[in-house]
Amino acid sequence: MARFYLLILASILSLLGCKSTPVVQESVTEAVTPAIPNLPQWVYSPDREGYLMVVGSAPSQKMSSSTILQERVATVQARAELSKLIKLWIYENIEVTTDKDSSGKVTRDYNQSSIQQSSQLLDINQAQVFDRFIDDAGTMYILYGLPTR
């Protein structure tokens, strides 16, 4: 049994002795060009007053030369992103009252009418495509928005 422990100790010490020195790599600073030049500004910041705006994109569809399928894919992606924004917008705009009783228990009350008004105001079926752009690689970008008023 002692030989076993001695063997393990010798193995550990030999592995520690084989520790190599770290390799230091010099960093080279190069001018970085955008991966996709000449995209419209709205691709990077889809803002429009009075709207929740998102950008959907879809690569070129190899099975079809038509852009109809590509636009549908981009629209589905944009609607998914818009759904997330709607949820956040409603959460930020509902009226919440917070109470703390004498024992320290905190209760929150959500105003149901403000939730209903926000939900009716932000009907995703009212969303529309504001702009389209296809880059040199064939990727389609769409600017998709929903009025918030």
Buried (B, 14 or more C-beta within 10 A) or exposed (E): EEEEEEEEEEEEEEEEEEEEEEEEEEEEEEEEEEEEEEBBEBBEEBEEEEBBBBBBBBEBBEEEEEBEBBBEBBBEBBBEBBBEBBEEBBEEBBEEEEEEEEEEEEEEEEEEEBBEBBEEBBEEEEBEBBBBBBBEEEBBBBBBBBBBE
